[in-house]
Amino acid sequence: MKICYIDFWPGFDVNCNWFNLLLKDTFPDKNIQFVSDPNESDVIFFSCFGQEHKKYKESSQIKILYIGENVRADFSVADYCLSFDFDSYGEKNFRLPHWYLYVNWWNEPNFPHARISVDNLSYQYEPNAVWGREKFCSIMIGNPVSNRIEVANKLNTYKQVDGFGRVFGNPYSGCKIDLLQNYRWNICFENSIYEGYVTEKFLEAKIAGCIPIYYGPFRSREDFNENCCINYFNYNTAEELLDYVKEIDRNEVMFRSLASEPLFNKIPNLDQLKLFIRKCIG
């Protein structure tokens, strides 16, 4: 089986990526080859970062679209889609939120692009250790969405909020989770709100042991345990959010209770995704 990737994000490595590992795991008995010419492939995986896929609208290859942005499933070219959408579109779409791609589900040692192990998903920091962290709160963003900056500024009137990323003129090139492990709280707002659109931000904050200060869709609870975070979606103003953060931050019992909540209600896996891929490709 020959696979080709086109129109993925800049820097996407066709020889070492999450989908390669998924396909090899899904089809352990097949000889899978990754080719550069779509015309030589049996399956075209494409994304939403280019237009080359349109050349193959009428081609015979199986075409699978992966959407890692807040963009809807599109079957004008694709036969199947992996997207944020909950709608199955007649069993042609599988909901695959982008945070899944930050997990090294295979414990592959030579795969630097996903630093979160399966064991990390169930690991729980000792609440006392999180309570004892000296630094208050962090935020790391490259997109200057107004509400996240407003909340960071409001919390900064209480205690120092450390900002990282180009928005703050303070780029960080190391491992994000290693940095977040120094903080009690992390502001991790989604770039935009749409049901199903849940990225890696919440995951990284909680994996690092922080209490996430989140802003995301109502149904994000289907991905994560909503009791382990504070969701700005439930507050009318940044001032209301600050009042609640201050109440918890000053109360060791409340803080430890929130910090002890697990990331997931049920640990996720790739079983259903692999069934879908088998159906798509056969």
C-alpha positions in Angstrom: 0.0 0.0 0.0 1.5 3.3 -1.1 0.7 6.5 0.9 1.3 10.1 -0.2 0.9 13.3 1.9 0.1 16.6 0.4 -0.9 20.1 1.7 0.2 19.5 5.2 1.5 22.3 7.4 5.0 23.8 6.9 7.7 21.5 8.4 5.5 18.4 8.2 7.9 15.4 7.9 6.6 12.8 5.4 9.1 10.3 6.8 8.5 10.7 10.5 5.0 11.7 11.6 2.0 10.7 13.7 0.1 9.3 10.7 2.9 7.0 9.7 2.9 5.4 13.1 -0.9 5.2 13.1 -1.0 3.4 9.7 1.8 1.0 10.6 -0.1 0.1 13.8 -3.4 -0.2 12.0 -2.0 -2.5 9.3 0.8 -4.4 10.9 0.7 -7.1 8.1 0.8 -4.8 5.2 3.8 -3.5 3.3 3.3 0.3 3.6 5.4 2.6 1.5 5.4 6.4 1.7 5.8 8.0 -1.7 6.2 11.6 -2.8 4.2 11.4 -6.1 0.4 11.3 -5.5 0.0 9.6 -8.9 2.0 6.6 -7.6 -0.1 6.3 -4.5 -3.0 4.2 -3.4 -4.1 6.6 -0.7 -3.7 10.4 -0.6 -3.7 12.0 2.9 -4.1 15.8 2.6 -4.7 18.7 4.8 -5.9 22.3 4.6 -2.6 24.1 4.1 -2.5 24.1 0.3 -4.4 23.6 -2.9 -2.5 20.8 -4.6 -5.2 18.2 -3.5 -7.7 19.8 -5.9 -5.7 18.3 -8.9 -6.8 14.9 -7.7 -10.5 15.5 -7.3 -11.4 13.0 -10.0 -8.5 10.6 -9.4 -9.0 7.0 -8.4 -6.9 7.1 -5.2 -8.6 7.0 -1.8 -8.5 10.6 -0.5 -8.5 11.3 3.3 -8.6 14.8 4.6 -7.1 15.7 8.0 -8.2 19.0 9.4 -6.2 20.4 12.3 -7.8 23.9 12.2 -11.3 25.2 13.0 -12.5 24.3 9.5 -15.4 22.1 8.6 -15.2 18.7 6.9 -15.2 19.0 3.1 -16.2 16.1 0.9 -15.9 18.0 -2.4 -12.5 16.2 -2.9 -12.2 13.9 0.1 -13.7 10.5 0.3 -13.2 10.5 4.1 -12.3 13.1 6.7 -10.6 13.3 10.1 -11.8 16.5 11.7 -13.1 18.3 14.8 -16.7 17.8 13.8 -19.0 15.6 15.8 -21.2 14.9 12.7 -20.2 11.6 11.1 -21.6 12.9 7.7 -22.9 9.4 6.9 -20.0 7.6 8.5 -17.5 9.5 6.3 -16.1 11.6 9.1 -14.3 10.7 12.2 -13.8 13.2 15.0 -10.1 13.5 15.7 -9.3 16.6 17.8 -5.8 17.9 17.3 -4.7 17.1 20.8 -4.5 13.4 19.9 -1.5 14.2 17.7 0.4 15.4 20.7 0.4 11.9 22.3 2.9 9.3 21.4 0.4 6.4 21.6 3.1 3.9 20.5 5.9 4.8 23.0 8.0 5.2 19.9 11.5 6.3 21.1 12.5 7.9 17.9 9.5 10.2 17.5 10.3 13.7 18.9 7.1 15.3 17.5 4.7 14.0 20.2 6.3 14.3 23.7 3.3 13.1 25.7 3.3 9.4 26.5 0.3 7.2 27.2 1.4 6.9 30.8 1.3 10.7 31.1 -2.5 10.6 30.4 -3.2 9.0 33.7 -0.4 10.4 35.7 -1.6 12.6 38.6 0.6 15.2 40.2 0.6 15.3 44.0 -1.7 18.2 44.9 0.7 19.3 47.6 3.5 19.6 45.1 1.3 21.8 42.8 0.2 23.9 45.7 3.8 24.4 46.6 4.9 25.8 43.3 6.4 29.3 43.6 5.2 30.7 40.3 1.5 31.7 40.0 0.4 31.6 36.3 1.6 31.4 32.8 0.3 32.0 29.3 1.9 31.0 26.0 0.3 32.3 22.8 1.2 33.5 19.3 -2.3 34.7 18.4 -3.4 37.9 20.1 -7.0 37.0 20.7 -8.4 39.8 22.9 -10.1 37.8 25.7 -7.1 35.8 26.6 -5.0 38.9 26.9 -7.7 40.6 28.9 -7.8 37.7 31.3 -4.0 37.5 31.6 -3.9 41.3 32.4 -6.7 40.9 34.9 -5.0 38.0 36.8 -1.7 40.0 36.7 -3.3 42.6 38.9 -3.5 39.9 41.6 -0.2 38.1 41.0 2.4 38.0 38.3 1.3 36.2 35.1 4.3 35.2 32.9 3.6 35.6 29.2 5.5 33.6 26.5 5.3 33.7 22.8 5.5 36.4 20.1 2.5 38.3 21.5 4.6 39.1 24.6 7.9 39.5 22.8 9.2 36.5 24.8 9.6 33.5 22.6 10.2 30.1 24.1 11.9 27.3 22.1 12.1 24.6 24.8 9.6 21.9 25.8 6.4 23.7 26.7 5.4 21.1 29.4 8.8 21.5 31.1 8.1 25.2 31.4 4.6 24.9 32.6 5.6 22.5 35.4 6.9 25.6 37.3 3.4 27.1 37.5 0.2 26.6 39.6 -2.1 27.9 36.9 -2.0 28.1 33.1 -4.3 30.2 30.8 -5.0 28.0 27.9 -7.8 29.5 25.7 -8.7 28.1 22.3 -8.1 30.4 19.4 -11.8 30.3 18.5 -14.9 28.6 19.7 -16.8 25.9 17.8 -18.3 22.7 19.1 -15.7 20.0 18.8 -12.8 22.3 18.3 -10.4 21.2 21.1 -6.7 21.5 20.6 -3.6 20.6 22.6 -3.7 23.6 25.0 -5.8 22.1 27.8 -4.0 18.8 27.5 -0.5 20.4 27.9 -1.6 22.5 30.9 -2.9 19.6 32.9 -0.2 17.2 31.8 2.2 19.7 33.4 0.2 19.6 36.6 -1.3 23.1 36.3 -4.9 24.0 36.9 -6.1 25.0 33.4 -7.8 28.3 33.0 -9.6 27.3 29.9 -11.9 28.8 27.3 -13.5 26.3 25.0 -16.7 24.8 23.6 -19.4 23.5 25.9 -18.8 19.9 24.6 -15.1 20.0 25.5 -16.3 17.9 28.5 -16.5 15.0 26.0 -12.7 15.2 25.6 -11.6 16.1 29.2 -12.8 16.1 32.7 -14.4 19.5 33.1 -14.0 19.4 36.9 -10.2 19.7 36.6 -10.3 23.2 35.2 -11.9 26.7 35.4 -13.7 27.4 32.1 -14.0 31.1 31.3 -17.1 30.1 29.3 -19.0 30.0 32.6 -18.2 33.6 33.6 -19.6 36.9 32.5 -16.4 39.0 33.0 -12.7 38.7 33.6 -13.3 40.2 37.0 -15.7 37.4 38.0 -13.1 34.9 36.9 -10.4 36.6 38.9 -12.5 36.6 42.0 -12.9 32.8 41.7 -9.3 32.2 41.0 -8.3 34.3 44.0 -10.7 32.3 46.2 -9.1 29.0 45.2 -5.6 30.2 45.1 -5.8 31.4 48.7 -7.6 28.2 50.0 -5.4 25.2 50.2 -8.2 22.7 50.6 -10.1 24.1 47.6 -6.9 24.3 45.5 -5.8 20.7 46.4 -9.3 19.4 45.6 -9.2 21.0 42.1 -5.6 20.0 41.4 -6.4 16.4 42.3 -9.0 16.0 39.6 -7.9 13.8 36.8 -7.5 15.0 33.2 -9.9 12.4 31.8 -13.1 10.7 33.0 -12.0 7.8 30.8 -8.5 7.3 29.4 -8.8 7.6 25.6 -7.3 5.2 23.0 -7.1 4.8 19.3 -9.3 1.7 18.9 -12.2 3.4 17.1 -9.9 5.5 15.0 -8.1 2.4 13.7 -11.5 0.8 12.9 -12.4 3.9 10.9 -9.1 3.8 9.0 -9.5 0.1 8.2 -13.0 0.9 6.8 -11.6 3.8 4.7 -8.6 1.9 3.3 -9.6 -1.7 3.6 
